[in-house]
Amino acid sequence: MNQESWHAVTPQYSRYDAKIQRFSELSLVNFFDIQPRLKQSLDTFTKLAGYSRLLVINSIDNAFYRNLIKDGLTTLDSAQPCVTTESLNIATLLGSYTCNDSGDVVTRVPGLFDKANGGYLVIPATLLLANPASWQVLRSVLLGQSVNPVNANTKSIALDEPSSKYDIKVVLVGDRHQIADFEYLEPELYTGLALFTEIETELALDHNSIEQYLGFISWIVQQYKLPQPTFGAIHRLMNAGARYTEDQHYMPIEVLWYLALFEEARLTSNQQFISELDLDQALENKYQREAYLPERALADITDGQVIIETKGECIGQVNGLTVIDVPGHPMSYGEPARISCVIHFGDGDISDVERKAELGGNLHAKGMMIMQAFVSSALQLDEPLPYSASVVFEQSYSEVDGDSATLAELCSFVSALSEYPINQQIAVTGAVDQFGRVQAVGGLNEKIEGFYHVCKHQGFTGEQGVILPKTNLKHLALHKDVVESIKKNEFHIWSVSTVDEAIPIIMGKPFRGDDEESVICKIAQRIENFERHEHPPGFVERIKNWFM
């Protein structure tokens, strides 16, 4: 039921084989051809006159991409100068001068404005944020006002201070956070003063765009004098690209990502061709360099320091899946988390221990409230639930946020209410809405692989696997070892669209229906029994009953 084959958990690009076979014959597609939005914006910018002299580009904050932008401007308007800088202060912008004791200017050092006059100046947004005074000068230049160079010798004052007007267009490049900070300095940034565009990082892949994508790869290989990738290497590259974008239908178009991968694969190649094995080795080497923290986390579980059970059954306990991001560490990694729920008599409140301990974020709290609303709706109660619950991430010592554990928390909650056990061989991830629909979450590859490694080290039973949202299937690009285990029926993937589909897989009982064995019926029976004994007889009444 809902079990997926290995084909669903790894990208399948065989439909593009005919185009991949012709890789060496395809036309080259350069950086700007793969970025039509950027290309059109630069073309428009070079033709504009008046006050629209600033182009803001959302991009990875990197000098490599700023130089690509410079190359594009030079190609479109080769007659005008184009200057880039990685250092910015008032003297650098305006230039400087010195004068003698009589007040005559004797030396003049040109600044960036002088060098770029009549053309373009490409600068990082981070430099303006570090030197906000520079923006006021730059803004004056963009509005056509005169500015003065810096006097390098303040002991001598010029009788006639030099000033100049400049005809300059500025391209400001930065990531979205930097641009947002810059907008704070200039709230009316896009009101007549600036245009906006972005360098896209992904390309939607289909039969219409596959040639464009392959032509882009071919351009990178030729432009940077790399060995040609083989047919198998291109398939492996696309698989790695799908994992990087977290979507089988999108490929990355970040030049630096390809250069880093190709350059490392080149080390094991014959220098003429890069094979599938070369790319595989490069990816494995990258993982090995970065794998210390995930391997330590796995060791804590296998040593029993962190309790994760992958066999047997337990009431009110489920294996959730988390993604760990450590500051200063380049790789996110998956780690299973034991989520437990206990029930006691109360007023129907679900106590989110993470939230009360100030270890739960707002999105996690939202997921808990949605889960509580769905269960109350499913039970169709006329009065508040007579039980209260306490839900917690066991052995969690840092903040928990996001709603991806909502389905797992719901499973632990209804298990504790119904007293039906949960299969500990199965881990769960997914968000839930108020109607019980299971919604997509992030980090699926890392989450699944994290649980897979624990199952592998604790011993496969042939029944272990992960329940995930059906809408997440297109995000999967699992490691070859996981795919091989799925082929061998050692590990399984179940995709679900609703809570009603998930509960029977993990608890072996239908969630609702007329069947007395359903989870909802079992919970209703417990509520009915509680209400029947809600006011037990006191000590005096029990004594009277003995003599009656």
N, C-alpha and C positions, 0 to 999 in steps of 0.2 A: 504494500500500500504506500503510494507516493515515493517509492524508492527510485533513485535516479541511477542510470547507467554511467559508466566511466566517461562516455562521450560528452555528458552534460557538464562535467566538472573541469574540463580543460578545453581551450579554444579549438575549434575545428575550421581550418582555412583551406581545406582541399578544393573548395569551389573556386578558389583563385589560382589553382595550379597552372592553368594554361597561361595566365599572365606572368606568374612567377618564373615559368620556364623561359619566357622571353625577356627576362630581367636585363640582360646585357644589351638588348636591342632597343629598349625603351628610351624615349626622349628624356633628357635631364630636366628636373624641376628644381629650380633654386629656392633659396630661403624665402624670397619675396613672392614667388609663384605659389608657394604653399601657404602664404599669408595674404590672401586677396584683400582682406579688410585693412591690413597695415599698408599694403602697396597702394591701394586707392587713397588712403588718408595722406600718405606722403606725396603722392602725385597732386592731390588737391592743395596741400599745404604749400608746395613750391609755386603754385600759380596764384595763390591769394595775395591780395594787396590790402592796404588799410591797416586796421588795428588788430586783425586776427594774425598775430605774429608769434603765438605760442601754441605748440602742439604737445599735449601731455600723453605719454605712452605708458600704459600699464605693462610691465615686463619684469622678468626675473632680474633682481638687482645684481648685474654682472657686467663688467666692462666688455666682455666678449659680445654680448648682444648690442651694447651701445655702438661698438665698432661696426657691427652688421648694419645698424641703422645709418651710420655715417656713410657706409658703402652704398646703401640704397639712395640716399640723398645725392651723393656724388654722381651716381649713374643717371638720375633723373634731371639733375641740373649741374652738369659738369663745368659750366662756365663760372660758377660762383664758388668761393671758398667754403669749406665745411670743417669746423674745428671741434674736437672733443677735448674734455679735460676731466681729470680725476682729482684736481686740487682747485679749491675755490676760496678766494677771499677778495676783499675790495681791491687791493693792489693788483692781484692777478687779473681781475675783470677790467679795471679802468686803466691799468698801466701806471707808470710813475714818472716824475720829472724832478730835476734839481735846478736850483738857480744860484747865481753868484750873489755877492754882497750887495750889488747894485739892483738886484731884483730881476735880472734878465734870466730867462730860461736857457740853460746851457746843455742839459741832457734830457732826453725823452726816451723812456723804455715803453715800447708798445704793449698793451694788454690784450686780453682775449677779444675785446670789442674791436680793437684795431685789426687784429688778424682775421676776424670773421666778418668784418664790415662788408655789406653787400651780399652776404651769404648766410650761413647757418652755424649755430652754436649748440652742440649736444652736451648736456650736463646731467649728472645724476641728481635725483630729488633729494637724496640724503645729504648732499653738499649744501643745498639751500636750507635744509632743516638744521644743519650744524652751524650755518652762518646766516641767520635770518635777516641781518642787515643788508646782505648782498641782494636779497629779493627786492628791497625798496629801490636800489640802484637799477637793478635789471628791469623792474617794472617801469621806471622812468624812461629807460631806453626804448622799451617796447611801445610806449605811448608817444615816442617822438620828441622827448625832451632832451635838453643838453645836459651833459654830465662832465665833471672835472676829474682829471687824473689825480693821483695821490702825490702830495709833496713828500719826497723821500728825505728831505732835510728841512725839518720844521724851523730851524734857526734862521733860515733865509726865506723871506716871503716874496713871492712873485708880484711885481708891479701889475702885470696883466696876466691873471691866472688863466691858463689854457682851458678851453672847453670844446666839446665836440658833440655833434649829433651822429647817430649811427643808424644805418639801415640793416637791421639784423633780425633774423627769425630764430627763435629758441625752441629746441626740442628737449623737454624735461622727461627723463626716463626714471621710473621707480616702480616698486611693487604697490599693491593696493593700499597697504597700511601707510606707506610713506606718502602716497598721494592724498590719502585722507587727512594726514597731519598737515600737509601743505595747504589743503583746502581750508583748514582752520586759520592759517595765516591770511588766506585770500578767499573769503567766503563767496565772493562773486566771480570766482575763477572762470566759470564757463559762460558768463554773461557778456558775450561779445569779445572777450579777451582770448580765450583758448579753445582749441579743438581737443577732442579726446579719441583715442583708439587704444588697441591693445595687441600685444604679441600673443597669439593663441598658442597653447601648449598641446592641443589634441586635435586629431582629425577624425571625423566620422568615417568609418570604413564601410564601403559597399561596392557594388560592381561598377559604379560610376567613378569612384575615387581611388580604387586600388591602383590604377596605373599612375595616378598622380603621386600616391604614397611611395610606390616602388621607384618612380623617377626621382623622388626626393632622396631616397636612400642611395640611389646611384650617383646623385649629385654630391652627396657627402663623401662617398668613396672616392670620387674623382677629384673633388675640390681639395681634400686633405690627404690625397695620395695613399689610400688604404688598400689592402688586398681585397679582391672581389669576393663577396659572400656566395657560397654555393646554394643550391636549391634547398637543401636541408637546413642550412644556416638561416635562410630567410624565414622559414617556418619557425625555427627556434627563436629568432629575433621577434617575430610577431607575437609569439606566445609570451615572451618576456615583456613586450610592449603592452599587451593586454593586462598583465599582472601589474605593471607600473601605473596604468591609467585606472585600474580596477574596473575595466569594462571590456568585454570581448569585442564590442563594436566600435571601439575607439583606439587609435594608435597615437603614441606620443610623437610630437614633431619638435622636440627640444634638441637642437644640434649637439649640445654638450653631453646629453645623455648617451647619444649614439657614439660620439667620439670616445668617451670614457670606456664604453663597452667594447668597441672595435679595437681600441689601442691595447687593451689587456688581452683580448682574444688573439691579437696579432703575435703576442709573445710565444704562443704555442703553435702558430700556423707555419706553413711552409713559405710565408711571405708573398705567395702568389694568390692563394685563396684562403678564406676563413671558412672552416667547416662547422657543422653543427656541434661536433665535439669541442672545437675551440671555444665557441660561445658558451657551451655548457660549463667548460672548465673555468672560464672567466667569471661566470655567475656563481659557481661554487666557491671560487677563491674569494670573491667579494663577501659571500655569506660567512665564510670561515673567518675572515678578518673582523667581522662585526658580531659574531655569534657568542661572545663571552657571556653577556648578561642573560640571553635566553637559555643557554646551557646551564648556567648557575641556577636559574629558576626551575628548570627541569630537574636538576639534581636535588633541590630542596624537596620536590614532590616525591621523587623515587626513593629518597632517604627517609621519607616519612615525617619530615619537618613541617611540610604543608600537606594536609590530608585531602587527597582527591581519590575517591573510590570509582573504579571502572568495572566493577563486578557486583552482582547481587542487586537487592532492592532495599529501599528505605522510604519510610513515610515522611513527607515534609522536607525532603532533601533532594536537590537537583544539581547537576553540573551545568553551570552557566559558562559563557565564553567571554573573555575580555581581551582587549588590545592594550598593551603597555607601551607608553611613550615616555622615555627617560630623557630629560634635558641633557644636551651634550652627546647624545647617542644617536647615530644616523638611522638606525633601523627600528621600526615598530615590530613587536612580536606578540604572538598570542599566548594566552595562559588561561587554563580553565579555573573557574572560581566556584567553590562550594556555596550554594545558596540554600539557606534553611528557613523553615517557618514552623513556629509552634503556636498552638491554639489554647486559649483559656476563656472562661466565661467573661463576658464584658458587654460593651455597648456597640459592637460592630466596627470599632475603629481598627485600622491596620497600622500598626506602629512601624514606621520606617526607621530602623535603628541607625542607618548611615546618616539620615537627615538629622536625627536627634543628637547624634554625636558630632555634627557639623563636618561629616566626611562625605556627604552626598550633595551633588550639585542640583541645580534647578531642573535640568532636563530629566534627571533620575527621579526627582520628586514628582514631576509631571507624569512620568510613566507609571509610577505607583498609584497615583490618583486615578488615572485612566483605567488601570487594571481593577481597582476597587469598584469603579463605576460599572465596568462590564460585568463583573461577577454578581453584583447586586441586581443588575438588570436581568441576567440569565436566570437567577433564582426566583425572580418575580415576587419578591417579598412585600408583604403589606406593612411590615414593621421592620425596624432595624435588625440586622443580624445579631443574634444573642451571643455571638462569640467575638472576641477580639483576637488579633493576630500580631505576631512580632516577626518581621522578615529582616534577614541580615545576610550580608556577604561575610562568610566566616574567614578568619585569618586575613582580613583586609586591613592594611595599615596606612592607606593613603586615600585621597578623594576618589569617589566613584561618581561618574557622571555619564550622561547619555541615557537613552531609553532602550538600548539594545537588549537589556536583560529583562524587559517587561514580560515576555512570554515565559521565560524560565521562572521568574518570581510568581507568575500566575499559576504555573504548574505546581510549585511547592505549596502555594496557598491552598489550592483546591485539593491537593493530596492530603494536607494536614486536616482540612475540613471533612473530607470524605473518609479519611483513614485508609485510602487505597495507596499502596506503595508505588514509588517511581523506580523505573529501571535505571540503575546507575551506569549502565553500559552506554547510555545515550546522553549526549550533551545538547543543549538547546540555546539558540540565539534568535532574536527577532523582536521587533516592536509590535505593539497591539493597539488598535483603536477601540473606541467605545462600543463598536459593533462586533468585536471579536475577529476582525480581519488582521492578518499577520502582515506587517509592513517591513520593507527593506531596511537594512542596517549596513554599517561600514565595516571594513577590515575583515571580510569573510575569509580570505585566504589564510591570513595569519591566525585567525581564531580556530579554523578547522585544523590547521597544521599543529597548533599548540596542543589540542586535545589528542590528535593522532600520535604525537610523540610520547605523550603520557601512556596511552593505550599500548603502544609498541614496547615501551620499557617495562610496563607492568604485565604484559602478556596479552596477545590477542585472544579473544574468545570466539570470534567469527560473528558476533552480534553487536559489535560496537559501531558507533557512528554519530552523526550530527544531524539534528533537525534544524532547518533554516527556512527563511521565507522563499517562496517560489520566485518572487520578483528579484531575488539575489542571484539566481542561477547564471545570468549573463555576466556577473562580476567575477566568476570563478576562473582561476588559472592556477590550479594547484600544482605543488611540486611533484615531479615524476614518481617519487617513492609513494606518495599518497595515491596517485592514480593507479599505480601498479597494485597496491593493496586493495583498491576498489575492484579492480579486474579479478583479483583472486578471491573476492568475497570475504576478505579479512576485515574490511572497514566499509561503512555504508554512509550514504547521504540520502536523507529524506527531505523533500521540499513540500511545504504546506502553504495554504492560502488563508486558512482560518484556524482558530483555536480548536474547533470541532475536529479538524484533521490531525492536529498535533497530539491531543490528549490520548487517543487510542494507541498511538505509536509508543508513547513513553510510559503509559499507565496500563495499557492492555484493556481498557474499558471505554465504552462510548461516553462522550462528554454529556450529551443530553438525549432525550427521547423518552418513549413510554417504558422502555426496558428498566426494570427495577434495579438492574446492575449498573445503570448509568451513573456517572459521577454526580450529576445534578440531583437525581433521585436519592442517592445515598446521603448527600448533604441535607436534602429536605427531610429525610428520615431522622437524622441527628437533631435537626432543629425541632422537629415535632416531639421527639423524645425529651429534649431539654425542656420544652414548654410544658410538657405533661408533668415533669418533676420539678418545675421551676420553684414551687413553694412546698418543700418537703415538710412532713409533720414535725412539730417540735417535740422536746423530751416529754412534756406532760401528756401530749396527745398520744405518743407512742405507749406510755404507761397505761393510759385508759384503754388503748386497743388490746393490750394483753388480757384484760379482764372482760372483754366483750365476746 
